[in-house]
Amino acid sequence: MGTLALEVHELVKTYASRNNPVRAVDGMSFEVGSGTIFGLLGPNGAGKSTLLRMLTTLSRPTSGTARVLGFDVVKSPLEVRRRIASVIQETAVDLLLSVRDNLLTFARFHGVNQAKARSRADEVIDRFRLGAEVDRKVQDLSGGFRRRVQVAKTFMVATPVLFLDEFSTGMDPLLKREVMRQIRYEARNGRTIVLTTQILSEAEELCDDILIMNKGKQVARGDLNTLKSLSQEVYEISMTFESMPEDIASELSTLPVLRANVENNTLEATLKAAEGTVLELVSALARHRRVLRMEVSGASLEDVFLELTREEA
């Protein structure tokens, strides 16, 4: 795997509770190589943000160890902070400073000289389409723009590790596409990106390595193909009819359908069936009907995610 960016061993975070202690992170162990885009996926409350807060030194583990580029997050927190940038907290911007001053101040905190910081700020402002708001105080911006400034700050510096918690919140599709392109560029140049997202298509497109967690524990780990192999009998079908059959809902109710959606004349459904029977099921849906388009594909990351977290719920 080469140089390790992250080393996590039996990491636990417990919060006191009136009844029983809550183990938000429950014995997590994993390693991440440098230059990897590493995705942490899980339902709300799975422990993703708690885990990131420990890795970025914002929260102290109850037990276990975690190292960033060889530095222990408890024993050497300043060394860790020098090597990371993060988007963790919604309010991690200075509300009383302008957009430009937020960028410049962040760069100076990380030791970037003034001339380089100003040049880099111009690039980041253009990249994140912040020009129209550049002189406004962040407190006067919408929540979506504040998030945009928060993410933009992390591209002002060249720290070897970047943590992004729900980076695309509040971004329009065009800006999100540009940020994803930049994330891939940074990783190709050796920067390690650790991200969480609720939008599974983002993880499917971006991540080299994915860890799915639920209730503080790991439930699956691997690249996209490895994870998809966990749902070998799950298939997605898309069928466009000349006109949608009136009895399609009742017919679907007799099939092993995990979920289905009908929009205009197109049916999109996920089936759980043996490989030898899935085409028979699709053929039965098409029989005596005019089908304009039909597509059958293997499981998506969303299928795997829902199946694994449903089993662990």
C-alpha positions in Angstrom: 0.0 0.0 0.0 3.0 2.3 0.4 3.0 5.2 2.8 0.1 5.2 5.2 -1.9 8.4 5.6 -4.2 6.9 8.3 -3.7 4.1 10.8 -6.7 3.4 13.1 -6.7 0.6 15.6 -9.6 -0.4 17.8 -10.8 3.2 18.1 -13.7 3.8 20.5 -15.7 6.9 21.4 -18.3 6.6 24.2 -20.7 9.3 25.3 -22.3 9.3 28.7 -26.0 8.7 28.8 -28.7 8.8 31.5 -29.3 5.1 30.9 -26.4 3.3 29.1 -23.3 4.8 27.6 -23.5 5.3 23.8 -20.7 3.9 21.8 -20.7 6.2 18.8 -17.6 4.6 17.4 -17.2 1.0 18.4 -13.8 -0.6 17.8 -12.9 0.8 14.3 -9.7 -0.5 12.7 -8.5 0.4 9.2 -5.6 1.9 7.2 -5.6 4.3 4.3 -2.7 4.7 1.9 -1.5 8.1 0.7 -3.0 9.6 -2.4 -6.3 7.7 -1.8 -9.8 9.0 -2.0 -11.3 7.2 0.9 -15.1 7.3 1.5 -16.8 6.8 4.8 -20.5 5.9 4.2 -23.3 5.1 6.6 -26.8 6.2 7.6 -27.3 9.1 9.9 -26.0 8.3 13.4 -23.6 5.7 12.1 -20.6 7.5 13.7 -19.0 9.0 10.6 -18.7 12.5 11.9 -17.6 11.4 15.3 -14.8 9.3 13.7 -13.7 12.3 11.6 -13.7 14.6 14.7 -11.3 12.1 16.4 -9.0 11.9 13.3 -8.9 15.7 13.1 -8.1 16.1 16.9 -11.4 17.8 17.7 -12.5 15.0 19.9 -10.5 12.7 22.1 -11.0 8.9 21.7 -12.2 6.9 24.7 -9.8 4.2 23.8 -7.8 2.8 20.9 -5.3 4.7 18.7 -5.3 6.7 15.5 -2.3 8.1 13.6 -2.2 10.6 10.7 1.0 10.3 8.7 2.5 8.6 11.7 1.5 11.1 14.3 -0.8 10.1 17.1 -3.9 12.2 17.3 -3.8 12.3 21.1 0.0 12.5 21.7 0.9 14.8 18.9 -2.2 16.8 18.0 -0.3 19.9 16.8 1.7 17.8 14.3 -1.5 16.3 13.0 -3.1 19.7 12.6 -0.1 21.0 10.6 -0.7 18.2 8.0 -4.5 18.3 7.6 -7.2 20.6 6.4 -10.8 19.8 7.1 -14.5 20.6 6.5 -16.1 19.3 9.6 -18.1 22.0 11.4 -20.8 24.0 9.7 -19.6 27.2 11.4 -15.9 26.7 10.6 -15.7 30.2 8.9 -15.2 33.6 10.5 -18.6 35.2 10.1 -17.3 38.7 10.6 -14.7 38.5 7.9 -15.3 38.9 4.1 -15.0 35.9 1.8 -11.6 37.0 0.6 -10.3 37.6 4.1 -11.5 34.1 5.2 -9.4 32.6 2.5 -6.3 34.7 3.2 -6.5 34.2 7.0 -6.8 30.5 6.6 -3.7 30.4 4.3 -1.7 32.5 6.7 -2.5 30.2 9.6 -1.0 27.4 7.5 2.2 29.4 6.8 1.5 30.5 3.2 3.3 33.7 2.4 1.2 36.8 1.6 1.9 37.0 -2.1 1.3 33.3 -2.7 -1.9 33.5 -0.6 -3.3 36.3 -2.7 -2.5 34.5 -5.9 -4.1 31.3 -4.7 -7.1 33.2 -3.4 -7.8 34.6 -6.8 -7.7 31.0 -8.3 -10.0 29.6 -5.6 -12.5 32.5 -5.8 -12.8 31.9 -9.6 -13.0 28.1 -9.2 -15.7 28.3 -6.6 -17.6 31.1 -8.3 -17.3 33.4 -5.3 -16.5 36.6 -7.2 -19.8 38.3 -6.8 -19.7 37.8 -3.0 -16.0 38.2 -2.4 -16.2 41.4 -0.4 -19.3 40.5 1.6 -19.1 39.4 5.2 -19.8 35.6 5.5 -22.5 36.3 8.1 -24.5 38.0 5.3 -24.4 35.0 3.0 -26.8 32.1 2.6 -26.1 28.8 4.2 -25.1 27.3 0.8 -22.6 30.1 0.2 -21.1 29.7 3.7 -20.6 26.1 3.0 -19.0 27.0 -0.3 -16.5 29.3 1.5 -15.8 26.6 4.0 -14.8 24.1 1.4 -13.0 26.7 -0.7 -10.7 27.4 2.2 -9.2 23.9 2.2 -8.0 24.4 -1.3 -5.9 27.4 -0.2 -3.3 25.1 1.3 -1.4 22.0 0.2 -1.7 19.9 3.4 -1.1 16.2 2.6 -4.5 15.1 4.1 -7.9 16.6 3.5 -11.1 15.7 5.4 -14.4 16.6 3.8 -17.7 15.9 5.8 -20.6 16.2 3.3 -18.6 18.6 1.1 -21.3 19.1 -1.5 -24.0 20.4 0.8 -25.6 23.5 -0.7 -23.7 23.2 -4.0 -25.4 23.4 -7.4 -24.7 20.6 -9.9 -22.1 22.6 -11.9 -20.1 23.7 -8.9 -20.2 20.2 -7.4 -18.9 18.8 -10.6 -16.0 21.2 -10.5 -15.2 20.4 -6.9 -15.2 16.7 -7.7 -12.9 17.3 -10.6 -10.5 19.2 -8.2 -10.7 16.4 -5.6 -9.6 13.9 -8.2 -6.8 16.2 -9.3 -5.5 16.6 -5.7 -5.5 12.8 -5.2 -3.6 12.2 -8.4 -0.9 14.6 -7.0 -0.6 12.6 -3.8 -3.1 14.3 -1.5 -5.2 11.9 0.6 -8.9 12.8 0.6 -11.2 11.4 3.3 -14.8 12.2 2.7 -18.3 11.4 4.0 -21.4 11.8 1.8 -25.1 10.9 1.9 -25.1 11.0 -2.0 -23.9 7.6 -2.9 -23.4 8.5 -6.6 -20.6 10.9 -5.4 -18.8 8.1 -3.6 -19.3 5.7 -6.5 -17.7 8.2 -8.9 -15.0 9.5 -6.6 -13.7 6.9 -4.2 -10.9 4.4 -4.6 -11.7 2.8 -1.3 -14.9 2.8 0.7 -15.8 1.8 4.2 -19.4 1.4 5.1 -20.2 1.7 8.8 -23.4 1.4 10.9 -23.9 1.9 14.7 -20.2 2.7 15.1 -19.0 -0.5 13.5 -17.5 -1.4 10.1 -19.9 -3.5 8.0 -18.0 -3.6 4.7 -14.8 -2.3 3.2 -13.3 -2.4 -0.3 -13.2 -0.8 -3.7 -16.4 -0.4 -5.7 -16.2 -3.7 -7.5 -15.5 -5.6 -4.2 -18.6 -4.0 -2.6 -20.8 -4.6 -5.5 -19.9 -8.3 -5.4 -21.6 -8.5 -2.0 -24.9 -8.1 -3.8 -24.4 -10.5 -6.7 -28.1 -11.3 -6.9 -29.3 -7.7 -6.9 -30.1 -6.2 -10.3 -31.4 -2.9 -11.6 -33.8 -2.8 -14.5 -35.0 0.2 -16.5 -37.9 -0.3 -19.0 -39.6 2.4 -21.1 -43.0 1.4 -22.5 -44.9 2.9 -25.4 -47.6 3.4 -22.7 -47.3 2.4 -19.1 -49.4 -0.8 -18.3 -52.3 0.0 -16.0 -51.7 -3.2 -14.0 -47.9 -2.7 -13.6 -48.2 -2.0 -9.8 -50.1 -5.3 -9.1 -47.7 -7.2 -11.3 -44.6 -5.8 -9.5 -46.1 -6.8 -6.1 -45.7 -10.5 -7.1 -42.0 -10.1 -7.9 -38.9 -9.9 -5.6 -38.7 -6.1 -5.9 -36.6 -4.2 -3.4 -37.8 -0.8 -4.7 -39.5 0.6 -7.8 -40.3 3.9 -9.3 -42.6 4.8 -12.2 -42.2 8.1 -14.0 -44.2 8.8 -17.1 -43.7 5.7 -19.2 -40.5 4.5 -17.6 -40.2 1.9 -14.9 -37.0 1.7 -12.8 -36.8 -1.1 -10.3 -34.3 -3.1 -8.2 -34.8 -6.9 -8.1 -33.3 -9.5 -5.9 -33.2 -12.7 -7.9 -30.8 -15.5 -9.0 -28.8 -14.7 -12.2 -30.6 -17.4 -14.1 -34.1 -16.0 -13.4 -33.7 -12.2 -13.6 -34.0 -12.2 -17.4 -37.1 -14.4 -17.2 -38.7 -11.9 -14.8 -37.9 -9.0 -17.1 -39.2 -10.9 -20.1 -42.5 -11.5 -18.3 -42.9 -7.7 -17.6 -42.3 -7.1 -21.4 -44.6 -9.8 -22.7 -47.5 -8.6 -24.9 -46.3 -5.0 -24.3 -44.5 -2.6 -26.6 -41.1 -1.8 -24.9 -39.1 1.1 -26.4 -36.0 0.6 -24.2 -34.8 -2.0 -21.7 -31.7 -2.2 -19.6 -30.5 -4.6 -17.0 -27.5 -4.0 -14.9 -25.8 -5.2 -11.7 -26.1 -3.8 -8.2 -25.2 -0.1 -7.6 -23.4 1.1 -4.6 -26.8 2.3 -3.3 -28.2 -1.2 -3.5 -25.2 -2.6 -1.5 -25.5 0.2 1.0 -29.2 -0.3 1.6 -28.8 -4.0 1.9 -26.0 -3.9 4.3 -27.3 -1.2 6.6 -30.8 -2.7 6.5 -29.3 -6.0 7.8 -27.4 -4.3 10.5 -30.3 -2.0 11.6 
